[in-house]
């Protein structure tokens, strides 16, 4: 028979028998299949696609499609590794707690805080982007007004309940997915039926993918250089794992959401950019604003900038919403491990870690000031930190998964209900690829600063851990294994 669950450091034996004793420290499972499925769809659509894709195309040309396929395959393996751990241990701290459990408390501390820092930085950039987008329609209104309004609006909604967050993400993602599908359909119509603006001088067709310098205009070096942008575009997809702690049925919804990753990569990136580069020579894409404006303009739609503006505003709102959610839930997990102030572990009567939401709102308010006083080139450094942090978190997810699989094999534990495929070869290859991406950041001058800043950040976290983390924070996280065991068949020898 299975032994009784061992109480965690934050859950005594008395509390196990008295649910009211832990009210204020337990999250509400309010995310259903519809919420998480559309969060999975929407997490792949953001400014990295709408604007960052142009930079990736300029680095690699049509070969960027191969970069997205390779990068997407690696991200899928990361998500399968995270999915296996999330089904086995559906906790809100997600990969921060997995790293603490399987790699040690220092790894958990660094992984969790690196993700929080990444989300905070990205949220500041997204809030700034939102104010710029609104300025397109209302140039007479100061940007700080829009920033302040959206911070209080989204923070207030995140304080209500996780179900409100799920509903917001559902509708935001629905709009983004519909926009992408419309772009693909519009582009396909131009190619097949020749619908395009009368003053257009560009001849659409698949020939644009092999002309203008060929598929690899900058050779293998250009393909490698594009990975820095390509992998950043996938950043944030790991937030899916964080939803396990608040999913109504994580064993059902997490696998379904994770398994949509290949479809998302092929639809949102490969197919969309393939259509785009068939419509226009790759060396003209992004030269006159967003590449997606070109699709609408090619259709002869005069309101193209306004349509795109509405879509990117939705993408920015969705990104800020997810940033607040993701950082808050990781902070909640860090607090439970003794890696963050205890206040971040307090939960409101709606089942929301309210202090983490307040902290993220405060960071965004600081970002408003920083945006006004810091030169634009500093944000290049911020983007580099976010890129490095994203890849670092993915490497920690993969390393935690490898350690878990080894422990399962050594201890003869029940097999996972959602095992990562092609183990162990695929995991080893994916880790090697992530190391290659980090090396690529250092190989090119325009991204090399990411390694310097990233190394400094990791060093600061190690010092912070040594100086301030004591007691329970120096212990590995206790995670209850919720894998369903095989039924025990009792025989006469068992005393039955």
N, C-alpha and C positions, 0 to 999 in steps of 0.2 A: 504494500500500500504506500501511497505517497505520504511523506511527512507533512505535518502542518506547516504552513508558510511561516517563515521567521520574521518577526516584526522588524521594520526598518528603524534607523536611528530616529526618524521623525514620527514613528507610529508604535506606541507601546502596546503590550498585550491587552491592557485595559481598553485602549482605544479601538482595538479590533472588534471588541464585543459591544462597544458603545459608539455608534456612528456619529452621534452628536459631539463626541469628544474631539473629532478631527474637522468639524465644520470650521471654515476659515483657512484651511490648508489643503483643500481638495478641489481640483478643477471639475467643472461640469462637462459631461460628455454630451454636447449639443450639436455636433457636426454629423450630418447624415451623408448617405451615398451621393446625393445630388450636389451637396456643398463641396465635398472633397473631389469629386470627379471634375467639376468645373474649375476648382482651384488648380487641379493638375493640368487642365487645358490652358488656363490663363497664366500660369507661372512661366510659360515659355514665351509669352508675348509682352514685350515692354520696350523701353527706349533702346535696348540693345538690338532689337530687331528693326524698329522703325527708323533709327538713325545710325546705330553702330554698324549695321550691315554694309553701308556704303564704304566705310573705312576698311572692312574686311575684303570687300570686292576690289578696292584699289590696291591692296597688298598682294592678292593672289590671282585676280582675274577670274575667269570661269572656274578655275580649279578650287575656288572657295566652296563650291558644292561638295567636293570631296572632303574638304576640311570639316564642313558641317556634318557630313555622314560619319567620319571617323570620330570627331568630337562627340557627336550624338550617341554613338555606340559606347564610348567610354562613360558618358554620363548615365546611360542606361544601366551599365554594370554598377556604377556607384549607387544608383537608386535601387537596384535589386539587392545589393548588400545592405543598404539602409532599410529596405522593406523587410528583409528577413529578420533583422534585429528589432524593427518596430513591431512586428507581429509577435515575436518572442517576448519582448519587453515593451509593451505600449505605454511609455511614460512621456510626460510633456517635455522633460529636459532633453529627450531624444539623443542625438549624437554626442552632446556634451557628457551626458551620463554614461553612454556606451563607452566612450573613451576612458572615463574615470573607472568604469567597472573592469574593462579588459586590458587597458594599457597603463592604468595607474592614475592617481588623483592629479598629478601635475599635468598629464596629457589632457585630462578632462577640464581642468582649469583653463589651460591655454586654448583648447578648442572652443569651449563655451564663450569665453570673453572675446576671442577673435571673431566669432560669428556675430556677437552683439555689436562689436565695433564696426564690422562690415555693414550690418544693417543700419546702424546709426548714420554712417557716412553716406550710404546710398540713399537713405531717407532724406538727408539734407539736400542732396543733389536732386532728388525727385520733387521735393517741395519747391526748390528753386525753379525747376523745369515747369512745374504747374503754374507758377506766377508768370513765367514768360509766355506760356501758352494763352493764359487769360488776357495778358497784355495785347495779344494779337487782336482780340475783339474789343477790349476796353483800354485803349492806350492812355486815356486820360486818368485812369485809376492807378494810384501808386501800387507797386508790386507787393509791398509789405502788408497791405490790407488783405490781398488774396492769400498770402502765406499764413497770416494770423487766423483768418477765417477757416481755412482748410485744416489747420492744426487742431483748433478747438472742435471743429465738426467731426473729424475722424476720431480724435481722442475720446470725445463724448460718446460716440457710437460704440467704440471698443470697450467702454466702461459698462455698457448695458448688459450684454451677454455674448457668449461665443456664437450663439445662433444668429445674432445680428451681423456679426462679422462674416459668418458663412453666407448669409443672404446677400450682403454687399458684394462679396467676391463672386457669387453666382451671377449676379446681373452685370457686374463689370466684365467678367470673363465672357459672358454671352455676347456682349457688344463687341469685344475685341475679336472673338472667334468669327462672328458674323462679318466683321470688316475684312478680316484676312480672306475668308471664303469669297467675299465680293471682289476683292482685289484679284484673286486667282481667276475667278470666272470672267472678270472684265478683261484681264490680260489674255486669257485663252481666246476670248471673242475677237480681240484685235488680231491675234495670230491667225486664227482659222478663217474669220470672215472679213478681215481687213478693215474693221471699224477703227478709225483714227481721225484725229483732227485734220482739217483740210490743209492747214499750213505746215503740217509735219513733213520733214525731209528725211526721216529715218524709215528704212524698210524693215518691218518686223519679220522675224522668222528664226528658226532654230540655227540657222547659219551664223547668227551673231555669237553663238557659244564657241565656235571654232575659228572665226575670223578675228581680225584686229589683234594679231599677235599670237593666236592659237589658244589652246586650253590652259597652257602653263606659260603665260607671257613673261613671268619673272623667274621661271624655273622652280626647282624644288625649294630654294631659299624663300621665295615668295609664299609658297604653301606653308612652310614652317612659320613664317612671320605672322600669317593670318590667324594662327591658333591663339595668340594672345587676345585678339578681339573676339574670336569665335567662342572660346571658353567663357569669357566674361558675359557673353550674351546668354549663356545657359545658367548663369549665377542666380541663386534664389530658388532653384528647383528643389533643393534639399528641404525647403520649408514644409514640403509634404510630410516628411517624417515627423515633424513637430506636431502635426495634427493627430497623431496616434493617441496622445494623452487625452484628447477631447472628442475622439470619434466614437459615435454610438456603438459601432461594431468594427473595431480596427482589424480583426481577422478577415473581414469581408471587404471593407472599403479600401484599405491600404494596398493590397495586391492588385485590385482593379485599377486604381489610380496609377500605380507604378507601371503597370503593363501598357499604359497608353503612351509612355515616353517615346517609343519608336515612331508611332503614328504622328505625334506632335512634331518630332524632328523633321520627318519627311514632308508633312503638310505645311507647317509654319515657316520652315527655313528652306529646305531643299526645293520643294515645288514652287514656293513663292519667289525665291530668288532666281530659280531656273526660268520662270515666266518673265521676270523682270529683265534678266540679261538676254532673253530672246527678243524682247521688245526694243531694247536700246543697246548699243555697243557698250560693253562694260566700262570703257574708259570715259564714258559720258555720264555714268550713273553717279549721282550725288554732287555733281558739279553745279547744279542749280537747285539747291535745297534738298529736302528729303527725297530719297529715291521713290517713295510711294506716291508722292505728289505727281511724279512722272506718269504713273499708271493712269491716274484719273485724268490728267491733262491729255494723255494720249487718246483717251476716250472722248475728248472734246467736252468734258464737264467743266464749265466755268467756275463752279463752286468748289473745285478740287482742294484748294488750301483750307477752306472752311470745314469740309468733310474730314480731312486728315486731322485738323486741329481738334475736332470733337473726339476723334478716336484716340489721339495721343493724350488728351486730357483724361479720358477714361483710363488709359494705361497708367498714367501718373497717379491717379487716385487709387487704382488697384495696387500699384507698387507701394505707395505710402501705407496703405491699409495692411498689406502683408508684412511690411517692415516692422510696423508697430506690433503686430501679432507675433511674428517670429522672434524678435528680440525679447519681447516680454515673456514668452514661454520659456526661452532658454534661461533667462534671468531667474525665473521661478525655479527651474531645475538646479541652477547654480546655488541658489539660496538653500535649497533642501540638502545640498551636499556640503554646506559650510563654506562655499566658494564666493558668496556674495552676501551682503547684509541681510539679516533675517526679515527685514521689512518687505523685501521683494517676494517673500514666500507667503505673505498674507493675501487672502482671497476675500472678495466682497460677497455679499449675499446673493449676487448673480453668478457666482462661481468664476469671477474674473480676477486675476492678479493685478489689482488696481494700481499699486505703487509702480509697477513696471510700465504701465501705460502713462502714468504721470511723468516718470523719468524720461520716457521717449519724447513726450510732448515738450519737456524742458530742453532736451537736446536740440529738438527742431527749432525752438525759439532762439537758442544760441546760434543755430545755423543761419537764422535770419540776419543776425548781426554780422556773423562772419562773411556772409555773402555780400554785405555792403562795404566791408572794410578790407577784405583780402583780395589781392589781384587774381585775375582769372587763371593765370598759369599755376596757381597753387592747387586748383581743382584737378590738374593733370596728375599731381602727386596723389590726391585723394582717390582718383580713379585707379591708379596703380596699386594703392593699398588694397582697394576692394578686389581687384583681380587676384592679387597674391593671396588674400584672405580666403577667397572662394576656393581656389585650388588647394590651399592648405587644409581647409575643412574637409574637402573631398578625400584627400589623402588620409586624414585621420579616420574618416568613416570606413575606408577600405582597410586600413590597418586594424581597426577595432573588429571588423568583420572577420579578418584572418585569425585574430586571436580568439574570437568566439568559436569559430569552426574547429580550431585546434583543441579548445577546452571541451567541446562537445565530443570530439573523437577520443580524447584521453579519458574522460569521465564516463563514457558510455551513455550519455544523456539522450533523451528522445530526439529523433530527427526533426529538423525544422519543418513547419507546415508550409512555408513559402521559401524554399531554398533557392539560393542564387545559382543560376545555371553555369555549366562548364567549369565547375570548381575542380582544382584550384587554378588551372591555366589562365582562365579569363581574368581572375582577380590579380594575378601576378602581372599579366600584360597591361592591365589598366593602371596599376600602380606605376609601372615603368613609363607609361604614356604621360601620367601626371607629372612625373619627375622631368620628362622631356619638356613639358609645357613650362615648368619653372625655369629650366635651362634656357628655353627660348626667350623668356623675359630678360634674362641677363645677356643674351647673345646680341640683342639689337639695342642700339643707343637710346632710342626713344622710349623703350620700356624698361631699361636697366635700373632705373631708380626704384622700381617695384621691389627688387631684391634688397636694396639698401634699406628702404623703409620697412620692408617686411621683416628683415633680420633684426632691426632695431626694436620693432614692436614685440617680437617673440622674446628678445632678451629682456625687455622691460617686464613682460609677464612673468618670466622665470624669477626675476628679482622680487617682484610683488608677491609671488607665491612663497618664496623663502622667508620674506619679512613678515607677512601678515596672516598667512593661512596657518592655523594651529588646530589642535584637537581633532574633531571629527573631519575637518577638511583635509587632513592628511591620510584619511582612510579611503579605500576604494568604495565606490558607490554600491549599495546593495540593491540589486534589481531582481524582482520576483520573476521566475521563469513561468510564463503562462502557456507554454506549449502543452497541448492536450496529450497526456500519456496514453499508451496502449492499455486497454482494459486488462485488469489482473484476473486471471482465471484461477480460482481457488480449488484445490484438490483435497482429497481425504488426508494426505500427508500434512497439509497446512492446518489441519485441525478442524476443517469444515465438515 
